Amino acid sequence: MRRGCRLSLVIAVLTMAMARASAADAPAAPPAASPPAAQAPAETPAQKLDALYARLAVAKDSEEADGIVAAIGRLHVQSGSDAGDLLLARALTAIHRQDYDASQKILDSAIVVLPDWAEAWNTRATVRYLAGDYDGSMADIAETLKREPRHLGALSGMGLILEAQGRREQALKVYERALAIAPHWSSAEGAVGRLKAALAGQAL
């Protein structure tokens, strides 16, 4: 069940990221006599992420937090490279087929092309998790968090692996770490509540 949920989550996030919005109509040019308005410099992807994480930290409820987490996920999967985007799309197709060997090989190539892209490591961590390679998945999660310590998908994956290994106390700490970043994120809230109840029952 957990592997199925994880697969559904990955497919949903990656599918959203691969969608391309329609281009907006260009604004009308100003009159010739008027000087062109100064344009503010465009935000970099890193600046957009920082702004979203700042909003996430003060989200009022789970609905707002979940929406911001989804927006963060869409930014994470944008490589900034046509080659990276193409490789991720091919990896997604292989994941849909549950062809984890092919998906991992594609992601190996993505990591060679873009070694600093956290999401390439995170997606390969997910594939390895789905294939039952927990050690390999944990290694890739570590690489993801080295590049983006706030990566909620990587933290969630780490928690799932620790739970699968029966290491509930450690899993709880990981989910609490995620909640420190995203205080009202429903996924982490549910995991924390579930593990606290399990540990309380275990102590009785």
Secondary structure, DSSP 4 states (H G I P E B T S, - for coil): -HHHHHHHHHHHHHHHHH--PPPPPPPPPPPTTSPPPPPPPPPPHHHHHHHHHHHHHT-SSHHHHHHHHHHHHHHHT--SSHHHHHHHHHHHHHHHTT-HHHHHHHHHHHHHH-TT-HHHHHHHHHHHHHTT-HHHHHHHHHHHHHH-TT-HHHHHHHHHHHHHTT-HHHHHHHHHHHHHHSTT-HHHHHHHHHHHHHHHHHH-
